[in-house]
Amino acid sequence: MDSGASHSFISACFASCLDVTPDCMPYILNVSTPTGTSMYTDSVYRGCEMSMASISLYADLIVLPIGDFDVILGMDWLSAHRARMDCYNKTVEFCLPNATTFQFKGDKGFSTPII
């Protein structure tokens, strides 16, 4: 999860493992990276299902040629799932529109769902 990313992304390599074809966006997206470089893309996987704490959540994932991460869940996804980040306690709490709540607690790069 990356609160600094406005969109959610999937690496091109990881996306090649999916058994679906991406959609073509009606525009080319210019993505600026923290290192100051730009990446261009026009492909998106819509409605990708992810499971967190046995709860199915969905994301539109924009394809990027990144190597360090498989998936980056950005502000579009975090806000859609009403996430609240507590950096001090290393937790992310989800309060879904259907009143389901759960929390992830991180510890040195590892996250554990807490229902």
N, CA, C and O atoms as CSV, one atom per row, in Angstrom:
chain,resi,resn,atom,element,x,y,z
A,1,MET,N,N,0.847,-1.167,0.000
A,1,MET,CA,C,0.000,0.000,0.000
A,1,MET,C,C,0.893,1.231,0.000
A,1,MET,O,O,1.870,1.310,0.745
A,2,ASP,N,N,0.541,2.186,-0.846
A,2,ASP,CA,C,1.362,3.387,-0.989
A,2,ASP,C,C,0.462,4.607,-1.024
A,2,ASP,O,O,-0.170,4.899,-2.040
A,3,SER,N,N,0.410,5.320,0.100
A,3,SER,CA,C,-0.440,6.508,0.169
A,3,SER,C,C,0.102,7.649,-0.686
A,3,SER,O,O,-0.589,8.649,-0.887
A,4,GLY,N,N,1.317,7.516,-1.188
A,4,GLY,CA,C,1.895,8.528,-2.060
A,4,GLY,C,C,1.573,8.301,-3.527
A,4,GLY,O,O,1.854,9.161,-4.362
A,5,ALA,N,N,0.990,7.161,-3.851
A,5,ALA,CA,C,0.620,6.853,-5.239
A,5,ALA,C,C,-0.853,7.208,-5.441
A,5,ALA,O,O,-1.708,6.802,-4.654
A,6,SER,N,N,-1.140,7.960,-6.487
A,6,SER,CA,C,-2.527,8.345,-6.745
A,6,SER,C,C,-3.339,7.193,-7.336
A,6,SER,O,O,-4.555,7.134,-7.149
A,7,HIS,N,N,-2.684,6.283,-8.044
A,7,HIS,CA,C,-3.326,5.148,-8.690
A,7,HIS,C,C,-2.745,3.841,-8.156
A,7,HIS,O,O,-1.782,3.841,-7.389
A,8,SER,N,N,-3.349,2.726,-8.574
A,8,SER,CA,C,-2.849,1.404,-8.204
A,8,SER,C,C,-2.212,0.766,-9.432
A,8,SER,O,O,-2.681,0.951,-10.555
A,9,PHE,N,N,-1.127,0.005,-9.206
A,9,PHE,CA,C,-0.314,-0.497,-10.307
A,9,PHE,C,C,-0.007,-1.975,-10.146
A,9,PHE,O,O,-0.056,-2.517,-9.041
A,10,ILE,N,N,0.310,-2.618,-11.258
A,10,ILE,CA,C,0.775,-3.993,-11.278
A,10,ILE,C,C,1.999,-4.054,-12.187
A,10,ILE,O,O,2.026,-3.411,-13.236
A,11,SER,N,N,3.004,-4.817,-11.792
A,11,SER,CA,C,4.190,-4.934,-12.641
A,11,SER,C,C,3.835,-5.728,-13.888
A,11,SER,O,O,3.017,-6.646,-13.831
A,12,ALA,N,N,4.440,-5.381,-15.002
A,12,ALA,CA,C,4.190,-6.076,-16.263
A,12,ALA,C,C,4.542,-7.555,-16.138
A,12,ALA,O,O,3.843,-8.407,-16.686
A,13,CYS,N,N,5.606,-7.860,-15.432
A,13,CYS,CA,C,6.037,-9.256,-15.255
A,13,CYS,C,C,4.998,-10.041,-14.450
A,13,CYS,O,O,4.628,-11.150,-14.835
A,14,PHE,N,N,4.532,-9.480,-13.348
A,14,PHE,CA,C,3.523,-10.144,-12.517
A,14,PHE,C,C,2.207,-10.269,-13.277
A,14,PHE,O,O,1.523,-11.287,-13.174
A,15,ALA,N,N,1.852,-9.239,-14.040
A,15,ALA,CA,C,0.607,-9.255,-14.813
A,15,ALA,C,C,0.614,-10.363,-15.857
A,15,ALA,O,O,-0.441,-10.888,-16.212
A,16,SER,N,N,1.792,-10.722,-16.352
A,16,SER,CA,C,1.867,-11.784,-17.369
A,16,SER,C,C,1.429,-13.130,-16.807
A,16,SER,O,O,1.153,-14.052,-17.575
A,17,CYS,N,N,1.360,-13.264,-15.481
A,17,CYS,CA,C,0.899,-14.505,-14.846
A,17,CYS,C,C,-0.628,-14.584,-14.792
A,17,CYS,O,O,-1.182,-15.649,-14.521
A,18,LEU,N,N,-1.311,-13.470,-15.048
A,18,LEU,CA,C,-2.774,-13.443,-15.002
A,18,LEU,C,C,-3.339,-14.090,-16.261
A,18,LEU,O,O,-2.735,-14.035,-17.333
A,19,ASP,N,N,-4.482,-14.690,-16.110
A,19,ASP,CA,C,-5.122,-15.350,-17.243
A,19,ASP,C,C,-6.236,-14.472,-17.830
A,19,ASP,O,O,-7.306,-14.965,-18.188
A,20,VAL,N,N,-5.966,-13.175,-17.922
A,20,VAL,CA,C,-6.911,-12.220,-18.499
A,20,VAL,C,C,-6.134,-11.225,-19.358
A,20,VAL,O,O,-4.919,-11.078,-19.222
A,21,THR,N,N,-6.844,-10.560,-20.223
A,21,THR,CA,C,-6.236,-9.568,-21.099
A,21,THR,C,C,-6.522,-8.181,-20.544
A,21,THR,O,O,-7.652,-7.908,-20.140
A,22,PRO,N,N,-5.530,-7.298,-20.514
A,22,PRO,CA,C,-5.783,-5.950,-20.001
A,22,PRO,C,C,-6.627,-5.139,-20.980
A,22,PRO,O,O,-6.670,-5.429,-22.176
A,23,ASP,N,N,-7.292,-4.126,-20.454
A,23,ASP,CA,C,-8.019,-3.170,-21.279
A,23,ASP,C,C,-7.069,-2.070,-21.695
A,23,ASP,O,O,-6.083,-1.795,-21.012
A,24,CYS,N,N,-7.367,-1.450,-22.808
A,24,CYS,CA,C,-6.592,-0.304,-23.276
A,24,CYS,C,C,-7.304,0.961,-22.808
A,24,CYS,O,O,-8.482,1.157,-23.107
A,25,MET,N,N,-6.599,1.817,-22.077
A,25,MET,CA,C,-7.176,3.075,-21.620
A,25,MET,C,C,-7.303,4.018,-22.823
A,25,MET,O,O,-6.551,3.876,-23.787
A,26,PRO,N,N,-8.223,4.962,-22.788
A,26,PRO,CA,C,-8.408,5.882,-23.917
A,26,PRO,C,C,-7.337,6.976,-23.979
A,26,PRO,O,O,-7.445,7.906,-24.778
A,27,TYR,N,N,-6.321,6.867,-23.151
A,27,TYR,CA,C,-5.241,7.852,-23.104
A,27,TYR,C,C,-3.966,7.154,-22.667
A,27,TYR,O,O,-4.003,6.027,-22.173
A,28,ILE,N,N,-2.853,7.817,-22.846
A,28,ILE,CA,C,-1.576,7.314,-22.355
A,28,ILE,C,C,-1.283,8.024,-21.042
A,28,ILE,O,O,-1.282,9.253,-20.975
A,29,LEU,N,N,-1.038,7.245,-20.011
A,29,LEU,CA,C,-0.768,7.790,-18.686
A,29,LEU,C,C,0.734,7.946,-18.491
A,29,LEU,O,O,1.495,7.004,-18.712
A,30,ASN,N,N,1.156,9.131,-18.079
A,30,ASN,CA,C,2.555,9.417,-17.760
A,30,ASN,C,C,2.690,9.335,-16.243
A,30,ASN,O,O,2.124,10.153,-15.518
A,31,VAL,N,N,3.441,8.344,-15.770
A,31,VAL,CA,C,3.607,8.118,-14.330
A,31,VAL,C,C,4.999,8.569,-13.918
A,31,VAL,O,O,5.999,8.082,-14.445
A,32,SER,N,N,5.057,9.500,-12.974
A,32,SER,CA,C,6.334,9.971,-12.435
A,32,SER,C,C,6.726,9.101,-11.252
A,32,SER,O,O,5.899,8.809,-10.389
A,33,THR,N,N,7.980,8.691,-11.213
A,33,THR,CA,C,8.469,7.847,-10.121
A,33,THR,C,C,9.189,8.707,-9.085
A,33,THR,O,O,9.547,9.849,-9.372
A,34,PRO,N,N,9.405,8.170,-7.884
A,34,PRO,CA,C,10.133,8.925,-6.863
A,34,PRO,C,C,11.567,9.285,-7.277
A,34,PRO,O,O,12.152,10.222,-6.733
A,35,THR,N,N,12.130,8.547,-8.235
A,35,THR,CA,C,13.495,8.843,-8.680
A,35,THR,C,C,13.534,9.934,-9.748
A,35,THR,O,O,14.610,10.327,-10.198
A,36,GLY,N,N,12.356,10.423,-10.156
A,36,GLY,CA,C,12.306,11.502,-11.134
A,36,GLY,C,C,12.154,11.049,-12.570
A,36,GLY,O,O,12.094,11.882,-13.474
A,37,THR,N,N,12.090,9.751,-12.800
A,37,THR,CA,C,11.893,9.251,-14.162
A,37,THR,C,C,10.395,9.156,-14.465
A,37,THR,O,O,9.560,9.238,-13.563
A,38,SER,N,N,10.074,8.983,-15.735
A,38,SER,CA,C,8.685,8.824,-16.150
A,38,SER,C,C,8.496,7.489,-16.840
A,38,SER,O,O,9.393,6.991,-17.519
A,39,MET,N,N,7.328,6.923,-16.659
A,39,MET,CA,C,6.926,5.696,-17.341
A,39,MET,C,C,5.592,5.971,-18.012
A,39,MET,O,O,4.752,6.690,-17.471
A,40,TYR,N,N,5.401,5.400,-19.185
A,40,TYR,CA,C,4.167,5.606,-19.932
A,40,TYR,C,C,3.433,4.286,-20.078
A,40,TYR,O,O,4.048,3.241,-20.288
A,41,THR,N,N,2.101,4.341,-19.967
A,41,THR,CA,C,1.298,3.134,-20.103
A,41,THR,C,C,-0.096,3.478,-20.588
A,41,THR,O,O,-0.576,4.596,-20.402
A,42,ASP,N,N,-0.731,2.516,-21.204
A,42,ASP,CA,C,-2.135,2.670,-21.588
A,42,ASP,C,C,-2.917,1.388,-21.307
A,42,ASP,O,O,-4.005,1.194,-21.851
A,43,SER,N,N,-2.368,0.510,-20.460
A,43,SER,CA,C,-3.008,-0.778,-20.157
A,43,SER,C,C,-3.444,-0.841,-18.700
A,43,SER,O,O,-2.740,-0.378,-17.802
A,44,VAL,N,N,-4.622,-1.426,-18.486
A,44,VAL,CA,C,-5.163,-1.559,-17.131
A,44,VAL,C,C,-5.919,-2.882,-17.021
A,44,VAL,O,O,-6.646,-3.277,-17.932
A,45,TYR,N,N,-5.732,-3.549,-15.896
A,45,TYR,CA,C,-6.518,-4.726,-15.554
A,45,TYR,C,C,-7.628,-4.248,-14.635
A,45,TYR,O,O,-7.360,-3.782,-13.527
A,46,ARG,N,N,-8.853,-4.356,-15.078
A,46,ARG,CA,C,-9.995,-3.843,-14.311
A,46,ARG,C,C,-10.602,-4.928,-13.431
A,46,ARG,O,O,-10.734,-6.082,-13.839
A,47,GLY,N,N,-10.965,-4.534,-12.220
A,47,GLY,CA,C,-11.673,-5.427,-11.313
A,47,GLY,C,C,-10.897,-6.641,-10.867
A,47,GLY,O,O,-11.461,-7.730,-10.753
A,48,CYS,N,N,-9.603,-6.473,-10.611
A,48,CYS,CA,C,-8.787,-7.596,-10.130
A,48,CYS,C,C,-9.181,-7.932,-8.696
A,48,CYS,O,O,-9.223,-7.060,-7.828
A,49,GLU,N,N,-9.465,-9.201,-8.464
A,49,GLU,CA,C,-9.866,-9.639,-7.130
A,49,GLU,C,C,-8.641,-9.928,-6.277
A,49,GLU,O,O,-7.695,-10.583,-6.714
A,50,MET,N,N,-8.681,-9.423,-5.048
A,50,MET,CA,C,-7.649,-9.712,-4.048
A,50,MET,C,C,-8.360,-10.155,-2.782
A,50,MET,O,O,-9.482,-9.727,-2.509
A,51,SER,N,N,-7.720,-10.993,-2.026
A,51,SER,CA,C,-8.306,-11.465,-0.788
A,51,SER,C,C,-7.463,-10.972,0.382
A,51,SER,O,O,-6.254,-11.197,0.438
A,52,MET,N,N,-8.124,-10.299,1.307
A,52,MET,CA,C,-7.461,-9.833,2.532
A,52,MET,C,C,-8.334,-10.243,3.703
A,52,MET,O,O,-9.513,-9.894,3.770
A,53,ALA,N,N,-7.748,-10.978,4.614
A,53,ALA,CA,C,-8.476,-11.470,5.784
A,53,ALA,C,C,-9.739,-12.210,5.353
A,53,ALA,O,O,-10.791,-12.066,5.977
A,54,SER,N,N,-9.635,-13.006,4.279
A,54,SER,CA,C,-10.739,-13.788,3.714
A,54,SER,C,C,-11.860,-12.912,3.162
A,54,SER,O,O,-12.988,-13.377,2.999
A,55,ILE,N,N,-11.560,-11.660,2.877
A,55,ILE,CA,C,-12.530,-10.725,2.302
A,55,ILE,C,C,-12.056,-10.380,0.893
A,55,ILE,O,O,-10.902,-10.002,0.694
A,56,SER,N,N,-12.952,-10.513,-0.081
A,56,SER,CA,C,-12.604,-10.183,-1.457
A,56,SER,C,C,-12.732,-8.679,-1.684
A,56,SER,O,O,-13.772,-8.076,-1.418
A,57,LEU,N,N,-11.652,-8.096,-2.179
A,57,LEU,CA,C,-11.627,-6.676,-2.530
A,57,LEU,C,C,-11.144,-6.580,-3.968
A,57,LEU,O,O,-10.430,-7.460,-4.449
A,58,TYR,N,N,-11.530,-5.517,-4.650
A,58,TYR,CA,C,-11.233,-5.398,-6.077
A,58,TYR,C,C,-10.460,-4.123,-6.365
A,58,TYR,O,O,-10.611,-3.111,-5.680
A,59,ALA,N,N,-9.620,-4.197,-7.404
A,59,ALA,CA,C,-8.800,-3.042,-7.781
A,59,ALA,C,C,-8.626,-2.999,-9.286
A,59,ALA,O,O,-8.544,-4.033,-9.949
A,60,ASP,N,N,-8.571,-1.781,-9.815
A,60,ASP,CA,C,-8.146,-1.560,-11.189
A,60,ASP,C,C,-6.648,-1.322,-11.129
A,60,ASP,O,O,-6.194,-0.376,-10.484
A,61,LEU,N,N,-5.871,-2.177,-11.797
A,61,LEU,CA,C,-4.412,-2.129,-11.707
A,61,LEU,C,C,-3.809,-1.723,-13.044
A,61,LEU,O,O,-3.992,-2.402,-14.054
A,62,ILE,N,N,-3.094,-0.614,-13.033
A,62,ILE,CA,C,-2.451,-0.074,-14.229
A,62,ILE,C,C,-1.098,-0.759,-14.398
A,62,ILE,O,O,-0.328,-0.865,-13.444
A,63,VAL,N,N,-0.812,-1.219,-15.604
A,63,VAL,CA,C,0.414,-1.964,-15.882
A,63,VAL,C,C,1.596,-1.009,-16.019
A,63,VAL,O,O,1.540,-0.037,-16.772
A,64,LEU,N,N,2.669,-1.302,-15.278
A,64,LEU,CA,C,3.911,-0.524,-15.360
A,64,LEU,C,C,5.113,-1.467,-15.432
A,64,LEU,O,O,5.073,-2.568,-14.882
A,65,PRO,N,N,6.169,-1.043,-16.101
A,65,PRO,CA,C,7.392,-1.856,-16.147
A,65,PRO,C,C,8.232,-1.636,-14.884
A,65,PRO,O,O,9.313,-1.051,-14.938
A,66,ILE,N,N,7.713,-2.117,-13.744
A,66,ILE,CA,C,8.420,-1.982,-12.469
A,66,ILE,C,C,8.917,-3.353,-12.049
A,66,ILE,O,O,8.320,-4.371,-12.399
A,67,GLY,N,N,10.010,-3.378,-11.300
A,67,GLY,CA,C,10.579,-4.649,-10.908
A,67,GLY,C,C,10.601,-4.900,-9.414
A,67,GLY,O,O,10.729,-6.048,-8.987
A,68,ASP,N,N,10.480,-3.855,-8.611
A,68,ASP,CA,C,10.624,-4.026,-7.169
A,68,ASP,C,C,9.347,-4.477,-6.474
A,68,ASP,O,O,9.405,-5.006,-5.363
A,69,PHE,N,N,8.197,-4.278,-7.109
A,69,PHE,CA,C,6.914,-4.613,-6.491
A,69,PHE,C,C,6.046,-5.346,-7.495
A,69,PHE,O,O,6.123,-5.084,-8.695
A,70,ASP,N,N,5.214,-6.273,-7.007
A,70,ASP,CA,C,4.243,-6.937,-7.869
A,70,ASP,C,C,3.012,-6.047,-8.054
A,70,ASP,O,O,2.539,-5.845,-9.172
A,71,VAL,N,N,2.503,-5.520,-6.938
A,71,VAL,CA,C,1.309,-4.675,-6.947
A,71,VAL,C,C,1.523,-3.512,-5.993
A,71,VAL,O,O,2.063,-3.683,-4.901
A,72,ILE,N,N,1.096,-2.331,-6.412
A,72,ILE,CA,C,1.087,-1.152,-5.546
A,72,ILE,C,C,-0.359,-0.699,-5.442
A,72,ILE,O,O,-0.980,-0.357,-6.449
A,73,LEU,N,N,-0.896,-0.696,-4.235
A,73,LEU,CA,C,-2.256,-0.226,-4.017
A,73,LEU,C,C,-2.172,1.230,-3.577
A,73,LEU,O,O,-1.646,1.535,-2.507
A,74,GLY,N,N,-2.693,2.120,-4.406
A,74,GLY,CA,C,-2.565,3.554,-4.174
A,74,GLY,C,C,-3.801,4.175,-3.553
A,74,GLY,O,O,-4.706,3.482,-3.088
A,75,MET,N,N,-3.815,5.504,-3.557
A,75,MET,CA,C,-4.892,6.259,-2.923
A,75,MET,C,C,-6.253,5.975,-3.539
A,75,MET,O,O,-7.259,6.026,-2.831
A,76,ASP,N,N,-6.320,5.680,-4.829
A,76,ASP,CA,C,-7.611,5.366,-5.436
A,76,ASP,C,C,-8.240,4.156,-4.746
A,76,ASP,O,O,-9.433,4.157,-4.444
A,77,TRP,N,N,-7.433,3.129,-4.502
A,77,TRP,CA,C,-7.913,1.911,-3.866
A,77,TRP,C,C,-8.116,2.112,-2.359
A,77,TRP,O,O,-9.120,1.673,-1.797
A,78,LEU,N,N,-7.168,2.767,-1.722
A,78,LEU,CA,C,-7.277,3.001,-0.275
A,78,LEU,C,C,-8.530,3.800,0.059
A,78,LEU,O,O,-9.239,3.466,1.008
A,79,SER,N,N,-8.813,4.848,-0.707
A,79,SER,CA,C,-9.992,5.668,-0.419
A,79,SER,C,C,-11.284,4.906,-0.743
A,79,SER,O,O,-12.271,5.043,-0.020
A,80,ALA,N,N,-11.293,4.112,-1.809
A,80,ALA,CA,C,-12.485,3.330,-2.159
A,80,ALA,C,C,-12.839,2.315,-1.077
A,80,ALA,O,O,-14.005,1.954,-0.919
A,81,HIS,N,N,-11.837,1.858,-0.336
A,81,HIS,CA,C,-12.054,0.875,0.725
A,81,HIS,C,C,-11.972,1.507,2.119
A,81,HIS,O,O,-11.820,0.817,3.127
A,82,ARG,N,N,-12.077,2.839,2.144
A,82,ARG,CA,C,-12.137,3.617,3.390
A,82,ARG,C,C,-11.023,3.248,4.368
A,82,ARG,O,O,-11.267,3.009,5.551
A,83,ALA,N,N,-9.808,3.207,3.853
A,83,ALA,CA,C,-8.661,2.839,4.675
A,83,ALA,C,C,-8.195,4.020,5.528
A,83,ALA,O,O,-8.232,5.173,5.099
A,84,ARG,N,N,-7.766,3.706,6.720
A,84,ARG,CA,C,-7.166,4.697,7.623
A,84,ARG,C,C,-5.797,4.171,8.030
A,84,ARG,O,O,-5.670,3.081,8.590
A,85,MET,N,N,-4.774,4.971,7.736
A,85,MET,CA,C,-3.405,4.560,8.051
A,85,MET,C,C,-2.961,5.203,9.359
A,85,MET,O,O,-3.138,6.403,9.567
A,86,ASP,N,N,-2.385,4.395,10.227
A,86,ASP,CA,C,-1.789,4.869,11.467
A,86,ASP,C,C,-0.304,4.516,11.382
A,86,ASP,O,O,0.101,3.398,11.699
A,87,CYS,N,N,0.491,5.481,10.952
A,87,CYS,CA,C,1.916,5.232,10.720
A,87,CYS,C,C,2.649,4.893,12.014
A,87,CYS,O,O,3.537,4.041,12.016
A,88,TYR,N,N,2.291,5.540,13.100
A,88,TYR,CA,C,2.983,5.297,14.365
A,88,TYR,C,C,2.821,3.843,14.815
A,88,TYR,O,O,3.784,3.204,15.238
A,89,ASN,N,N,1.590,3.331,14.718
A,89,ASN,CA,C,1.314,1.954,15.146
A,89,ASN,C,C,1.455,0.937,14.017
A,89,ASN,O,O,1.246,-0.258,14.227
A,90,LYS,N,N,1.813,1.412,12.809
A,90,LYS,CA,C,1.999,0.557,11.637
A,90,LYS,C,C,0.763,-0.284,11.345
A,90,LYS,O,O,0.851,-1.498,11.159
A,91,THR,N,N,-0.389,0.379,11.307
A,91,THR,CA,C,-1.632,-0.318,11.017
A,91,THR,C,C,-2.384,0.384,9.888
A,91,THR,O,O,-2.251,1.589,9.677
A,92,VAL,N,N,-3.163,-0.397,9.183
A,92,VAL,CA,C,-4.119,0.124,8.209
A,92,VAL,C,C,-5.458,-0.500,8.558
A,92,VAL,O,O,-5.602,-1.723,8.565
A,93,GLU,N,N,-6.438,0.351,8.849
A,93,GLU,CA,C,-7.772,-0.120,9.204
A,93,GLU,C,C,-8.703,0.110,8.026
A,93,GLU,O,O,-8.711,1.187,7.430
A,94,PHE,N,N,-9.477,-0.898,7.699
A,94,PHE,CA,C,-10.446,-0.815,6.614
A,94,PHE,C,C,-11.845,-0.811,7.208
A,94,PHE,O,O,-12.181,-1.675,8.017
A,95,CYS,N,N,-12.661,0.155,6.811
A,95,CYS,CA,C,-14.063,0.252,7.227
A,95,CYS,C,C,-14.886,0.251,5.942
A,95,CYS,O,O,-15.208,1.312,5.407
A,96,LEU,N,N,-15.225,-0.932,5.449
A,96,LEU,CA,C,-15.895,-1.072,4.167
A,96,LEU,C,C,-17.311,-0.506,4.216
A,96,LEU,O,O,-17.914,-0.440,5.288
A,97,PRO,N,N,-17.844,-0.099,3.071
A,97,PRO,CA,C,-19.198,0.476,3.040
A,97,PRO,C,C,-20.272,-0.435,3.632
A,97,PRO,O,O,-21.290,0.061,4.115
A,98,ASN,N,N,-20.071,-1.756,3.608
A,98,ASN,CA,C,-21.064,-2.682,4.179
A,98,ASN,C,C,-20.876,-2.878,5.688
A,98,ASN,O,O,-21.471,-3.786,6.269
A,99,ALA,N,N,-20.060,-2.041,6.323
A,99,ALA,CA,C,-19.782,-2.042,7.767
A,99,ALA,C,C,-18.779,-3.108,8.198
A,99,ALA,O,O,-18.498,-3.221,9.391
A,100,THR,N,N,-18.233,-3.888,7.278
A,100,THR,CA,C,-17.171,-4.830,7.606
A,100,THR,C,C,-15.908,-4.039,7.927
A,100,THR,O,O,-15.540,-3.123,7.192
A,101,THR,N,N,-15.248,-4.394,9.023
A,101,THR,CA,C,-13.986,-3.736,9.374
A,101,THR,C,C,-12.925,-4.798,9.621
A,101,THR,O,O,-13.209,-5.885,10.125
A,102,PHE,N,N,-11.713,-4.459,9.257
A,102,PHE,CA,C,-10.565,-5.299,9.584
A,102,PHE,C,C,-9.325,-4.417,9.517
A,102,PHE,O,O,-9.364,-3.293,9.018
A,103,GLN,N,N,-8.232,-4.953,10.030
A,103,GLN,CA,C,-7.014,-4.159,10.178
A,103,GLN,C,C,-5.802,-5.006,9.785
A,103,GLN,O,O,-5.761,-6.214,10.018
A,104,PHE,N,N,-4.822,-4.338,9.185
A,104,PHE,CA,C,-3.521,-4.956,8.941
A,104,PHE,C,C,-2.512,-4.275,9.845
A,104,PHE,O,O,-2.490,-3.050,9.961
A,105,LYS,N,N,-1.684,-5.077,10.478
A,105,LYS,CA,C,-0.615,-4.540,11.308
A,105,LYS,C,C,0.700,-4.986,10.710
A,105,LYS,O,O,0.934,-6.181,10.535
A,106,GLY,N,N,1.560,-4.031,10.394
A,106,GLY,CA,C,2.841,-4.332,9.767
A,106,GLY,C,C,3.968,-4.385,10.778
A,106,GLY,O,O,3.938,-3.714,11.810
A,107,ASP,N,N,4.964,-5.202,10.459
A,107,ASP,CA,C,6.146,-5.300,11.299
A,107,ASP,C,C,7.320,-5.650,10.390
A,107,ASP,O,O,7.488,-6.800,9.985
A,108,LYS,N,N,8.130,-4.633,10.076
A,108,LYS,CA,C,9.316,-4.819,9.235
A,108,LYS,C,C,8.977,-5.462,7.889
A,108,LYS,O,O,9.626,-6.419,7.466
A,109,GLY,N,N,7.949,-4.922,7.220
A,109,GLY,CA,C,7.601,-5.382,5.892
A,109,GLY,C,C,6.611,-6.531,5.854
A,109,GLY,O,O,6.201,-6.943,4.769
A,110,PHE,N,N,6.211,-7.066,7.011
A,110,PHE,CA,C,5.258,-8.164,7.048
A,110,PHE,C,C,3.961,-7.644,7.634
A,110,PHE,O,O,3.981,-6.938,8.643
A,111,SER,N,N,2.827,-7.979,7.021
A,111,SER,CA,C,1.525,-7.534,7.501
A,111,SER,C,C,0.657,-8.722,7.891
A,111,SER,O,O,0.662,-9.761,7.232
A,112,THR,N,N,-0.081,-8.546,8.965
A,112,THR,CA,C,-0.970,-9.584,9.471
A,112,THR,C,C,-2.380,-9.043,9.536
A,112,THR,O,O,-2.597,-7.994,10.144
A,113,PRO,N,N,-3.370,-9.729,8.922
A,113,PRO,CA,C,-4.751,-9.249,9.039
A,113,PRO,C,C,-5.291,-9.511,10.437
A,113,PRO,O,O,-5.043,-10.559,11.033
A,114,ILE,N,N,-6.029,-8.540,10.942
A,114,ILE,CA,C,-6.679,-8.660,12.249
A,114,ILE,C,C,-8.147,-8.356,12.036
A,114,ILE,O,O,-8.502,-7.242,11.651
A,115,ILE,N,N,-8.997,-9.322,12.280
A,115,ILE,CA,C,-10.444,-9.110,12.073
A,115,ILE,C,C,-11.101,-8.750,13.376
A,115,ILE,O,O,-12.312,-8.532,13.417
